[in-house]
Amino acid sequence: MISNAPSDTDVYAAQDPFEGRRPRSLTSAIFDRLRTDILTCRLKPGEKLPISALAQAFDVSLAAVREALSRLVADGLVLAEDQRGFRVSPISEFDLEDLTRTRIEIEVLALRRSMEEGGEAWIADVRQAWNDLRDAPYMNPLDVSQHNEGWNTLHDRFHRTLTQACGMVWLLRFRDSLHEQSERYRRLARPAGLFTRDPFTEHANIAEAVFARDADAAALLLKQHFTKTMELVRAAGKAENSPFHLPEKSDVSDGRRRKSMRPLT
């Protein structure tokens, strides 16, 4: 889905994209800015990312923009197409299901390993992350129609802390990438207003299972938590008059088939 709104390259050009600072690595700064705008859905799925326009907006070389976009391709956030340039990675119902299944496998493994390897210091970190999340307002105190970005930050930290004692660096890197992709779907679906859930109870139950060292219960609760998010995103994408549309498949062929997908249980 390509946004009909004015290109964000116009927004970049209207202000200093680096807020008056010339960072040590312009490529890293461009990468960080575009990555943030993709994950927060300022740049929409399928939106074109013209190198020349971005280079002009950021006042940098074409090579710097191309390198930043190539790094985003490696992260799965941008798609590179022969003869067509770059665009934000598209979304689809199939991709959402595949992403959720993979995330469950990876994050449950990391959680179980953390519960095996993590000591009292890790439990204390989880307890602190949970306490901070529990005490944060879910909605923006200044505008109750908007979600609280501070809560989102603490939510990310809570889930990261659950897995940080696994002792497997590559597993955590993969976990972080999957989390980012999932967050993009969650943010895209949020305006539909169909996220009727109790985030406090869901996270409290996961935390209590960890504190009790009940790995089976914690793994099951985490799986149910991610599955619930997938179901809500899918419902938002199929709802009538929803501002968020989730196609069954994207326009990118990857050789997979929906019939290989079985219901999550």
C-alpha positions as CSV (number, residue, x, y, z in Angstrom):
1,M,0.0,0.0,0.0
2,I,1.6,3.3,-1.1
3,S,0.6,6.4,0.8
4,N,-1.2,9.1,-1.1
5,A,0.2,11.7,1.3
6,P,3.0,14.1,0.3
7,S,6.3,12.4,0.3
8,D,8.3,12.5,3.5
9,T,11.3,13.7,1.5
10,D,9.5,17.1,1.5
11,V,9.4,17.0,5.3
12,Y,13.1,16.1,5.5
13,A,13.9,19.0,3.2
14,A,11.9,21.4,5.3
15,Q,14.0,20.9,8.4
16,D,17.5,19.8,9.4
17,P,17.1,16.0,9.5
18,F,20.0,15.9,11.9
19,E,18.7,18.7,14.1
20,G,21.7,21.0,13.5
21,R,24.3,18.3,14.2
22,R,26.7,16.8,11.7
23,P,27.1,13.2,13.0
24,R,30.3,11.3,12.7
25,S,28.7,8.9,10.2
26,L,26.1,10.4,7.8
27,T,25.2,7.0,6.6
28,S,24.4,5.9,10.1
29,A,22.3,9.0,10.7
30,I,20.3,8.5,7.5
31,F,19.9,4.8,8.4
32,D,18.6,5.6,11.9
33,R,16.2,8.3,10.6
34,L,14.7,6.2,7.9
35,R,14.5,3.1,10.1
36,T,12.7,5.1,12.8
37,D,10.2,6.5,10.2
38,I,9.5,3.0,8.8
39,L,9.0,1.5,12.3
40,T,6.8,4.3,13.4
41,C,4.9,4.0,10.1
42,R,5.6,7.6,9.0
43,L,6.9,5.9,5.9
44,K,4.1,3.5,4.7
45,P,4.5,-0.1,3.4
46,G,5.3,0.0,-0.3
47,E,6.2,3.7,-0.3
48,K,9.0,4.5,-2.8
49,L,12.3,5.7,-1.5
50,P,14.0,7.6,-4.4
51,I,17.7,7.9,-3.8
52,S,18.1,11.3,-5.5
53,A,15.3,12.9,-3.6
54,L,16.5,11.6,-0.3
55,A,20.1,12.7,-1.0
56,Q,18.8,16.2,-1.8
57,A,16.6,16.3,1.3
58,F,19.4,15.1,3.6
59,D,22.0,17.1,1.8
60,V,24.3,14.1,1.4
61,S,25.8,12.1,-1.5
62,L,23.9,9.5,-3.4
63,A,26.4,6.9,-2.1
64,A,25.5,7.7,1.5
65,V,21.8,7.2,0.9
66,R,22.4,4.1,-1.2
67,E,24.5,2.5,1.6
68,A,21.9,3.4,4.3
69,L,19.1,1.9,2.1
70,S,21.2,-1.3,1.6
71,R,21.5,-1.7,5.3
72,L,17.8,-1.4,5.7
73,V,17.3,-4.0,3.0
74,A,19.5,-6.4,5.1
75,D,17.2,-5.7,8.1
76,G,14.2,-6.5,6.0
77,L,12.7,-3.1,6.3
78,V,13.3,-1.9,2.7
79,L,13.0,-3.8,-0.6
80,A,15.4,-3.4,-3.5
81,E,14.0,-4.1,-6.9
82,D,16.0,-4.4,-10.2
83,Q,15.4,-1.3,-12.4
84,R,12.8,0.1,-9.9
85,G,14.9,1.3,-7.0
86,F,14.0,1.0,-3.3
87,R,10.7,1.0,-1.4
88,V,9.5,0.3,2.1
89,S,8.9,-3.5,2.5
90,P,5.2,-4.3,1.9
91,I,3.0,-6.1,4.4
92,S,0.5,-9.0,4.0
93,E,-1.5,-11.4,6.0
94,F,0.8,-14.3,5.0
95,D,3.9,-12.3,6.1
96,L,2.2,-11.5,9.5
97,E,1.5,-15.1,10.2
98,D,5.0,-16.2,9.1
99,L,6.5,-13.5,11.2
100,T,4.5,-14.4,14.3
101,R,5.3,-18.1,14.0
102,T,9.0,-17.4,13.7
103,R,8.9,-14.9,16.5
104,I,7.2,-17.4,18.8
105,E,9.8,-20.0,18.0
106,I,12.8,-17.7,18.6
107,E,11.5,-15.7,21.6
108,V,10.2,-18.7,23.5
109,L,13.6,-20.4,23.0
110,A,15.4,-17.3,24.2
111,L,13.0,-17.0,27.2
112,R,13.5,-20.7,28.2
113,R,17.3,-20.3,27.9
114,S,17.1,-17.1,30.1
115,M,15.1,-19.0,32.7
116,E,17.8,-21.7,32.7
117,E,20.8,-19.4,32.7
118,G,19.6,-16.3,34.4
119,G,20.3,-15.8,38.1
120,E,18.9,-13.5,40.7
121,A,20.3,-10.4,39.0
122,W,18.3,-11.2,35.8
123,I,15.2,-11.8,37.9
124,A,15.7,-8.4,39.5
125,D,16.1,-6.8,36.0
126,V,12.8,-8.5,34.9
127,R,11.1,-7.3,38.1
128,Q,12.3,-3.7,37.5
129,A,11.2,-3.8,33.8
130,W,7.8,-5.1,34.8
131,N,7.3,-2.6,37.6
132,D,8.2,0.3,35.2
133,L,5.8,-1.0,32.6
134,R,3.0,-1.7,35.1
135,D,3.2,1.9,36.5
136,A,3.3,3.6,33.0
137,P,-0.1,4.8,31.6
138,Y,-1.1,2.9,28.5
139,M,-2.6,6.0,26.9
140,N,-1.1,9.4,26.5
141,P,-2.0,11.4,29.7
142,L,-2.1,14.6,27.6
143,D,-4.3,13.0,24.9
144,V,-6.2,9.9,25.9
145,S,-7.0,9.2,22.3
146,Q,-3.4,8.5,21.6
147,H,-1.1,5.7,22.8
148,N,1.7,6.6,25.2
149,E,5.1,6.4,23.4
150,G,6.7,6.1,26.8
151,W,4.7,2.9,27.5
152,N,5.8,1.5,24.1
153,T,9.5,2.1,25.1
154,L,9.0,0.3,28.4
155,H,7.0,-2.5,26.7
156,D,10.0,-3.1,24.4
157,R,12.4,-3.1,27.3
158,F,10.2,-5.6,29.3
159,H,10.2,-8.1,26.4
160,R,13.9,-7.6,25.7
161,T,14.7,-8.2,29.4
162,L,12.8,-11.5,29.4
163,T,15.3,-12.9,26.9
164,Q,18.5,-11.0,27.7
165,A,20.0,-13.8,29.9
166,C,19.9,-16.5,27.2
167,G,23.6,-16.1,26.5
168,M,23.2,-16.3,22.8
169,V,24.1,-13.0,21.0
170,W,22.9,-14.1,17.5
171,L,19.7,-15.3,18.9
172,L,19.1,-11.9,20.5
173,R,19.9,-10.1,17.3
174,F,17.4,-12.2,15.4
175,R,14.9,-11.7,18.2
176,D,15.3,-7.9,18.0
177,S,14.8,-7.9,14.2
178,L,11.6,-9.9,14.6
179,H,10.3,-7.6,17.3
180,E,10.9,-4.6,15.1
181,Q,9.0,-6.1,12.2
182,S,6.1,-7.1,14.6
183,E,6.0,-3.6,16.0
184,R,5.5,-2.2,12.6
185,Y,2.4,-4.3,12.1
186,R,1.1,-3.3,15.5
187,R,1.5,0.4,14.9
188,L,-0.1,0.2,11.5
189,A,-3.2,-1.5,12.9
190,R,-3.6,0.7,15.9
191,P,-5.6,3.5,14.2
192,A,-8.4,1.0,13.5
193,G,-9.3,1.1,17.2
194,L,-9.9,-2.6,17.5
195,F,-7.1,-3.4,20.0
196,T,-9.5,-4.5,22.8
197,R,-7.2,-6.3,25.2
198,D,-5.9,-6.2,28.7
199,P,-2.2,-5.5,28.3
200,F,-1.7,-5.3,32.1
201,T,-3.0,-8.8,32.8
202,E,-1.2,-10.4,29.9
203,H,2.2,-9.0,30.9
204,A,1.6,-9.5,34.6
205,N,0.9,-13.2,34.0
206,I,4.1,-13.6,32.0
207,A,6.1,-11.8,34.7
208,E,4.6,-13.9,37.5
209,A,5.4,-17.1,35.6
210,V,9.0,-16.0,35.3
211,F,9.3,-15.1,38.9
212,A,7.9,-18.5,39.8
213,R,10.5,-20.1,37.5
214,D,7.7,-21.9,35.7
215,A,9.2,-22.1,32.2
216,D,6.4,-24.0,30.6
217,A,3.8,-21.5,31.8
218,A,5.9,-18.5,30.8
219,A,6.4,-20.0,27.3
220,L,2.7,-20.7,26.8
221,L,1.7,-17.2,28.0
222,L,4.2,-15.6,25.7
223,K,3.0,-17.6,22.8
224,Q,-0.6,-16.6,23.6
225,H,0.4,-13.0,23.9
226,F,2.0,-12.9,20.5
227,T,-0.8,-14.8,18.9
228,K,-3.4,-12.4,20.4
229,T,-1.5,-9.5,18.8
230,M,-1.5,-11.3,15.4
231,E,-5.2,-11.9,15.6
232,L,-6.0,-8.3,16.5
233,V,-3.8,-7.0,13.7
234,R,-5.4,-9.3,11.2
235,A,-8.9,-8.3,12.4
236,A,-8.0,-4.6,12.1
237,G,-6.8,-5.2,8.5
238,K,-10.0,-7.0,7.5
239,A,-12.5,-4.7,9.3
240,E,-15.0,-2.7,7.2
241,N,-14.0,1.0,6.9
242,S,-10.7,0.3,8.7
243,P,-8.0,2.9,7.9
244,F,-5.6,-0.1,7.8
245,H,-5.7,-2.6,5.0
246,L,-3.9,-6.0,5.2
247,P,-3.8,-7.8,1.9
248,E,-3.7,-11.5,1.9
249,K,-0.4,-11.5,0.0
250,S,2.0,-8.8,-1.0
251,D,3.2,-8.2,-4.5
252,V,6.5,-9.8,-3.7
253,S,6.9,-13.4,-4.7
254,D,9.0,-15.4,-2.3
255,G,8.1,-18.9,-3.3
256,R,5.9,-19.6,-0.2
257,R,2.3,-20.8,-0.2
258,R,-0.4,-20.1,2.2
259,K,-1.5,-23.8,2.3
260,S,1.7,-24.6,4.3
261,M,0.4,-22.5,7.2
262,R,-1.5,-24.4,9.9
263,P,-3.5,-22.7,12.7
264,L,-1.5,-21.5,15.7
265,T,-2.3,-23.7,18.7
